[in-house]
Amino acid sequence: MTGHLRGWDHTPFTIGANPTGELFVRNDERGDALPLPVKPTDDLDTIARAVAEIIGHLY
């Protein structure tokens, strides 16, 4: 299962889950990916903050 975002400069990102259940964010232009330090059961605010922080590291 995946979802897609675009940065302010149209950089494409994928948010997904590995077969192990670990969540990740990938910069699709660079191919770099980082795990999200959250659980799938965390609330949306926590997940959104984690996604925003990880995207900052993937630019």
WOHUJO-V580374 format. One record per backbone hydrogen bond with DSSP energy under -0.5 kcal/mol. NH is the residue of the N-H (numbers start at 0). CO is the residue of the C=O. E is the energy in kcal/mol with one decimal. If there is no record, write none. Layout:
NH|CO|E + NH|CO|E
//
This chain:
2|14|-2.7 + 4|12|-2.4 + 6|10|-2.7 + 9|6|-2.4 + 12|4|-2.9 + 13|25|-2.3 + 14|2|-2.9 + 15|23|-2.1 + 16|0|-1.2 + 17|21|-3.0 + 20|17|-2.4 + 23|15|-2.4 + 24|33|-2.4 + 25|13|-2.7 + 26|31|-2.9 + 27|11|-2.3 + 27|25|-0.9 + 28|11|-0.6 + 30|26|-3.0 + 33|24|-2.4 + 35|22|-2.7 + 37|35|-1.7 + 41|38|-2.2 + 46|42|-2.1 + 47|43|-2.9 + 48|44|-2.2 + 49|45|-2.0 + 50|46|-2.6 + 51|47|-2.4 + 52|48|-2.2 + 53|49|-2.6 + 54|50|-2.7 + 55|51|-1.6 + 56|52|-1.1 + 56|53|-0.6 + 57|53|-1.1 + 57|54|-0.7 + 58|55|-0.5
//
